[in-house]
């Protein structure tokens, strides 16, 4: 069980973070490759490894039959490992470029708020919130859990759905 969780968790987390870093490196900051939508689409695709991992566990180690809780536990383990890989690699990437991401993100968000034509009072509130976020991002005990929570809820949802689907042995049955 641990080998499957580790294999699919590392694979899933690595696919997500490496694709996202590559997207950030080749984009100009305002393109689709650096958007949140792109990031979450990549997460959905890469975290499909949860489904594959649960199916493999069901078919190879459980004789083609699995109940919801063991399937969910496997999916949860894969999601946690993927989240840890994602967080650690992001931290290494951020360290290597002097944590430039947050400055770029906050500066572009401020520019977008200014372009939106907000009132001076509302703009000042938004800028204060963004500057507080920049300050908080400098604290590792805030940054790392925040990074983990970018990916983990997606993995949790996929784990629940995969466990619910794969508890039925008639869905994608074992080939004899």
Phi and psi in degrees as GROMACS dihedral restraints (atoms count N, CA, C in turn):
[ dihedral_restraints ]
;  ai    aj    ak    al  type     phi  dphi    fc
    3     4     5     6     1   -64.4    20    10
    4     5     6     7     1   -37.3    20    10
    6     7     8     9     1   -63.9    20    10
    7     8     9    10     1   -42.3    20    10
    9    10    11    12     1   -65.7    20    10
   10    11    12    13     1   -46.2    20    10
   12    13    14    15     1   -61.4    20    10
   13    14    15    16     1   -44.3    20    10
   15    16    17    18     1   -66.2    20    10
   16    17    18    19     1   -46.0    20    10
   18    19    20    21     1   -59.6    20    10
   19    20    21    22     1   -53.1    20    10
   21    22    23    24     1   -73.9    20    10
   22    23    24    25     1   -30.1    20    10
   24    25    26    27     1   -67.4    20    10
   25    26    27    28     1   -47.3    20    10
   27    28    29    30     1   -64.1    20    10
   28    29    30    31     1   -43.9    20    10
   30    31    32    33     1   -60.9    20    10
   31    32    33    34     1   -47.5    20    10
   33    34    35    36     1   -63.5    20    10
   34    35    36    37     1   -50.9    20    10
   36    37    38    39     1   -61.2    20    10
   37    38    39    40     1   -40.0    20    10
   39    40    41    42     1   -66.2    20    10
   40    41    42    43     1   -43.1    20    10
   42    43    44    45     1   -60.0    20    10
   43    44    45    46     1   -46.7    20    10
   45    46    47    48     1   -61.0    20    10
   46    47    48    49     1   -56.1    20    10
   48    49    50    51     1   -69.8    20    10
   49    50    51    52     1   -39.5    20    10
   51    52    53    54     1   -68.0    20    10
   52    53    54    55     1   -37.6    20    10
   54    55    56    57     1   -66.4    20    10
   55    56    57    58     1   -41.1    20    10
   57    58    59    60     1   -67.7    20    10
   58    59    60    61     1   -41.6    20    10
   60    61    62    63     1   -64.5    20    10
   61    62    63    64     1   -42.9    20    10
   63    64    65    66     1   -60.6    20    10
   64    65    66    67     1   -42.6    20    10
   66    67    68    69     1   -60.3    20    10
   67    68    69    70     1   -41.0    20    10
   69    70    71    72     1   -67.5    20    10
   70    71    72    73     1   -36.8    20    10
   72    73    74    75     1   -71.2    20    10
   73    74    75    76     1   -35.3    20    10
   75    76    77    78     1   -93.8    20    10
   76    77    78    79     1   -10.4    20    10
   78    79    80    81     1   -94.0    20    10
   79    80    81    82     1   165.9    20    10
   81    82    83    84     1   -93.0    20    10
   82    83    84    85     1     7.4    20    10
   84    85    86    87     1    97.6    20    10
   85    86    87    88     1   -22.9    20    10
   87    88    89    90     1  -116.7    20    10
   88    89    90    91     1     8.9    20    10
   90    91    92    93     1   -91.4    20    10
   91    92    93    94     1   173.5    20    10
   93    94    95    96     1   -61.0    20    10
   94    95    96    97     1   -34.5    20    10
   96    97    98    99     1   -65.5    20    10
   97    98    99   100     1   -18.4    20    10
   99   100   101   102     1  -110.0    20    10
  100   101   102   103     1    12.3    20    10
  102   103   104   105     1   -86.7    20    10
  103   104   105   106     1   160.0    20    10
  105   106   107   108     1   -64.6    20    10
  106   107   108   109     1   -36.6    20    10
  108   109   110   111     1   -59.7    20    10
  109   110   111   112     1   -46.3    20    10
  111   112   113   114     1   -59.5    20    10
  112   113   114   115     1   -44.8    20    10
  114   115   116   117     1   -59.1    20    10
  115   116   117   118     1   -45.6    20    10
  117   118   119   120     1   -73.7    20    10
  118   119   120   121     1   -30.0    20    10
  120   121   122   123     1   -65.1    20    10
  121   122   123   124     1   -42.6    20    10
  123   124   125   126     1   -62.0    20    10
  124   125   126   127     1   -41.4    20    10
  126   127   128   129     1   -60.6    20    10
  127   128   129   130     1   -44.5    20    10
  129   130   131   132     1   -60.6    20    10
  130   131   132   133     1   -44.6    20    10
  132   133   134   135     1   -65.9    20    10
  133   134   135   136     1   -50.7    20    10
  135   136   137   138     1   -67.5    20    10
  136   137   138   139     1   -36.0    20    10
  138   139   140   141     1   -77.0    20    10
  139   140   141   142     1    -1.4    20    10
  141   142   143   144     1   -64.9    20    10
  142   143   144   145     1   -13.6    20    10
  144   145   146   147     1   -61.1    20    10
  145   146   147   148     1   -23.0    20    10
  147   148   149   150     1   -63.5    20    10
  148   149   150   151     1   -47.6    20    10
  150   151   152   153     1   -59.9    20    10
  151   152   153   154     1   -46.9    20    10
  153   154   155   156     1   -64.1    20    10
  154   155   156   157     1   -41.4    20    10
  156   157   158   159     1   -64.2    20    10
  157   158   159   160     1   -42.8    20    10
  159   160   161   162     1   -64.3    20    10
  160   161   162   163     1   -43.2    20    10
  162   163   164   165     1   -62.2    20    10
  163   164   165   166     1   -43.7    20    10
  165   166   167   168     1   -63.0    20    10
  166   167   168   169     1   -43.0    20    10
  168   169   170   171     1   -60.9    20    10
  169   170   171   172     1   -46.1    20    10
  171   172   173   174     1   -60.4    20    10
  172   173   174   175     1   -46.6    20    10
  174   175   176   177     1   -76.2    20    10
  175   176   177   178     1   -41.0    20    10
  177   178   179   180     1   -91.7    20    10
  178   179   180   181     1   -34.3    20    10
  180   181   182   183     1  -110.0    20    10
  181   182   183   184     1   -15.4    20    10
  183   184   185   186     1  -117.4    20    10
  184   185   186   187     1    12.3    20    10
  186   187   188   189     1    67.8    20    10
  187   188   189   190     1    24.8    20    10
  189   190   191   192     1    87.3    20    10
  190   191   192   193     1     4.9    20    10
  192   193   194   195     1  -132.6    20    10
  193   194   195   196     1   135.8    20    10
  195   196   197   198     1  -150.1    20    10
  196   197   198   199     1   143.6    20    10
  198   199   200   201     1   -88.4    20    10
  199   200   201   202     1   168.8    20    10
  201   202   203   204     1   -60.2    20    10
  202   203   204   205     1   -50.1    20    10
  204   205   206   207     1   -62.5    20    10
  205   206   207   208     1   -45.7    20    10
  207   208   209   210     1   -63.8    20    10
  208   209   210   211     1   -36.4    20    10
  210   211   212   213     1   -66.3    20    10
  211   212   213   214     1   -43.1    20    10
  213   214   215   216     1   -64.7    20    10
  214   215   216   217     1   -40.7    20    10
  216   217   218   219     1   -60.6    20    10
  217   218   219   220     1   -42.1    20    10
  219   220   221   222     1   -64.1    20    10
  220   221   222   223     1   -46.0    20    10
  222   223   224   225     1   -62.1    20    10
  223   224   225   226     1   -40.5    20    10
  225   226   227   228     1   -65.1    20    10
  226   227   228   229     1   -41.4    20    10
  228   229   230   231     1   -62.2    20    10
  229   230   231   232     1   -43.3    20    10
  231   232   233   234     1   -63.4    20    10
  232   233   234   235     1   -43.3    20    10
  234   235   236   237     1   -63.6    20    10
  235   236   237   238     1   -40.9    20    10
  237   238   239   240     1   -65.3    20    10
  238   239   240   241     1   -46.1    20    10
  240   241   242   243     1   -62.8    20    10
  241   242   243   244     1   -42.7    20    10
  243   244   245   246     1   -60.7    20    10
  244   245   246   247     1   -41.8    20    10
  246   247   248   249     1   -64.6    20    10
  247   248   249   250     1   -39.3    20    10
  249   250   251   252     1   -66.8    20    10
  250   251   252   253     1   -44.9    20    10
  252   253   254   255     1   -60.3    20    10
  253   254   255   256     1   -47.7    20    10
  255   256   257   258     1   -55.7    20    10
  256   257   258   259     1   -47.3    20    10
  258   259   260   261     1   -66.1    20    10
  259   260   261   262     1   -46.0    20    10
  261   262   263   264     1   -66.3    20    10
  262   263   264   265     1   -43.0    20    10
  264   265   266   267     1   -68.4    20    10
  265   266   267   268     1   -38.6    20    10
  267   268   269   270     1   -61.7    20    10
  268   269   270   271     1   -40.5    20    10
  270   271   272   273     1   -62.9    20    10
  271   272   273   274     1   -43.0    20    10
  273   274   275   276     1   -64.0    20    10
  274   275   276   277     1   -43.9    20    10
  276   277   278   279     1   -61.5    20    10
  277   278   279   280     1   -45.2    20    10
  279   280   281   282     1   -62.8    20    10
  280   281   282   283     1   -42.3    20    10
  282   283   284   285     1   -61.2    20    10
  283   284   285   286     1   -40.6    20    10
  285   286   287   288     1   -66.6    20    10
  286   287   288   289     1   -24.0    20    10
  288   289   290   291     1  -114.0    20    10
  289   290   291   292     1    22.9    20    10
  291   292   293   294     1    66.8    20    10
  292   293   294   295     1    29.9    20    10
  294   295   296   297     1    56.6    20    10
  295   296   297   298     1    38.6    20    10
  297   298   299   300     1   -70.3    20    10
  298   299   300   301     1   -22.3    20    10
  300   301   302   303     1   -56.2    20    10
  301   302   303   304     1   -48.2    20    10
  303   304   305   306     1   -64.8    20    10
  304   305   306   307     1   -37.7    20    10
  306   307   308   309     1   -63.9    20    10
  307   308   309   310     1   -44.9    20    10
  309   310   311   312     1   -62.4    20    10
  310   311   312   313     1   -44.6    20    10
  312   313   314   315     1   -62.5    20    10
  313   314   315   316     1   -49.8    20    10
  315   316   317   318     1   -65.1    20    10
  316   317   318   319     1   -43.5    20    10
  318   319   320   321     1   -62.1    20    10
  319   320   321   322     1   -41.8    20    10
  321   322   323   324     1   -70.1    20    10
  322   323   324   325     1   -34.1    20    10
  324   325   326   327     1   -66.9    20    10
  325   326   327   328     1   -39.0    20    10
  327   328   329   330     1   -64.0    20    10
  328   329   330   331     1   -43.2    20    10
  330   331   332   333     1   -62.0    20    10
  331   332   333   334     1   -40.2    20    10
  333   334   335   336     1   -64.8    20    10
  334   335   336   337     1   -38.9    20    10
  336   337   338   339     1   -66.1    20    10
  337   338   339   340     1   -40.6    20    10
  339   340   341   342     1   -64.6    20    10
  340   341   342   343     1   -41.1    20    10
  342   343   344   345     1   -69.2    20    10
  343   344   345   346     1   -22.4    20    10
  345   346   347   348     1   -73.6    20    10
  346   347   348   349     1   -10.7    20    10
  348   349   350   351     1    73.6    20    10
  349   350   351   352     1    36.9    20    10
  351   352   353   354     1   -70.1    20    10
  352   353   354   355     1   157.0    20    10
  354   355   356   357     1   -65.0    20    10
  355   356   357   358     1   159.6    20    10
  357   358   359   360     1   -59.2    20    10
  358   359   360   361     1   -40.3    20    10
  360   361   362   363     1   -66.3    20    10
  361   362   363   364     1   -46.7    20    10
  363   364   365   366     1   -65.5    20    10
  364   365   366   367     1   -39.9    20    10
  366   367   368   369     1   -62.6    20    10
  367   368   369   370     1   -42.0    20    10
  369   370   371   372     1   -62.9    20    10
  370   371   372   373     1   -39.8    20    10
  372   373   374   375     1   -62.6    20    10
  373   374   375   376     1   -46.6    20    10
  375   376   377   378     1   -63.2    20    10
  376   377   378   379     1   -42.6    20    10
  378   379   380   381     1   -65.2    20    10
  379   380   381   382     1   -40.3    20    10
  381   382   383   384     1   -62.0    20    10
  382   383   384   385     1   -41.4    20    10
  384   385   386   387     1   -63.3    20    10
  385   386   387   388     1   -44.0    20    10
  387   388   389   390     1   -66.0    20    10
  388   389   390   391     1   -38.9    20    10
  390   391   392   393     1   -67.8    20    10
  391   392   393   394     1   -34.3    20    10
  393   394   395   396     1   -65.8    20    10
  394   395   396   397     1   -40.1    20    10
  396   397   398   399     1   -62.5    20    10
  397   398   399   400     1   -41.6    20    10
  399   400   401   402     1   -59.8    20    10
  400   401   402   403     1   -43.8    20    10
  402   403   404   405     1   -64.3    20    10
  403   404   405   406     1   -46.0    20    10
  405   406   407   408     1   -63.1    20    10
  406   407   408   409     1   -36.7    20    10
  408   409   410   411     1   -64.1    20    10
  409   410   411   412     1   -21.2    20    10
  411   412   413   414     1   -75.4    20    10
  412   413   414   415     1    -9.3    20    10
  414   415   416   417     1   -99.8    20    10
  415   416   417   418     1   117.7    20    10
  417   418   419   420     1   -59.6    20    10
  418   419   420   421     1   -34.7    20    10
  420   421   422   423     1   -71.2    20    10
  421   422   423   424     1   -12.1    20    10
  423   424   425   426     1  -101.0    20    10
  424   425   426   427     1   -43.6    20    10
  426   427   428   429     1   -62.1    20    10
  427   428   429   430     1   -46.5    20    10
  429   430   431   432     1   -67.5    20    10
  430   431   432   433     1   -46.3    20    10
  432   433   434   435     1   -62.9    20    10
  433   434   435   436     1   -35.5    20    10
  435   436   437   438     1   -63.3    20    10
  436   437   438   439     1   -41.6    20    10
  438   439   440   441     1   -65.9    20    10
  439   440   441   442     1   -44.1    20    10
  441   442   443   444     1   -59.8    20    10
  442   443   444   445     1   -40.1    20    10
  444   445   446   447     1   -76.1    20    10
  445   446   447   448     1    -4.3    20    10
  447   448   449   450     1   -72.2    20    10
  448   449   450   451     1   -38.1    20    10
  450   451   452   453     1  -102.5    20    10
  451   452   453   454     1   -34.6    20    10
  453   454   455   456     1   -58.9    20    10
  454   455   456   457     1   -44.2    20    10
  456   457   458   459     1   -59.6    20    10
  457   458   459   460     1   -34.5    20    10
  459   460   461   462     1   -64.8    20    10
  460   461   462   463     1   -45.6    20    10
  462   463   464   465     1   -63.0    20    10
  463   464   465   466     1   -38.0    20    10
  465   466   467   468     1   -62.3    20    10
  466   467   468   469     1   -45.7    20    10
  468   469   470   471     1   -62.5    20    10
  469   470   471   472     1   -44.4    20    10
  471   472   473   474     1   -65.2    20    10
  472   473   474   475     1   -37.2    20    10
  474   475   476   477     1   -63.3    20    10
  475   476   477   478     1   -43.6    20    10
  477   478   479   480     1   -63.6    20    10
  478   479   480   481     1   -48.8    20    10
  480   481   482   483     1   -63.7    20    10
  481   482   483   484     1   -43.5    20    10
  483   484   485   486     1   -63.7    20    10
  484   485   486   487     1   -43.5    20    10
  486   487   488   489     1   -63.5    20    10
  487   488   489   490     1   -40.3    20    10
  489   490   491   492     1   -64.5    20    10
  490   491   492   493     1   -41.3    20    10
  492   493   494   495     1   -73.5    20    10
  493   494   495   496     1   -46.3    20    10
  495   496   497   498     1   -79.6    20    10
  496   497   498   499     1    -6.3    20    10
  498   499   500   501     1   -70.7    20    10
  499   500   501   502     1   -16.5    20    10
  501   502   503   504     1   -87.1    20    10
  502   503   504   505     1   111.8    20    10
  504   505   506   507     1   -68.0    20    10
  505   506   507   508     1   -13.0    20    10
  507   508   509   510     1   -78.8    20    10
  508   509   510   511     1   -16.6    20    10
  510   511   512   513     1   -87.7    20    10
  511   512   513   514     1   119.5    20    10
  513   514   515   516     1    47.9    20    10
  514   515   516   517     1    62.6    20    10
  516   517   518   519     1   -65.2    20    10
  517   518   519   520     1   161.7    20    10
  519   520   521   522     1   -65.2    20    10
  520   521   522   523     1   136.5    20    10
  522   523   524   525     1   -84.6    20    10
  523   524   525   526     1   132.6    20    10
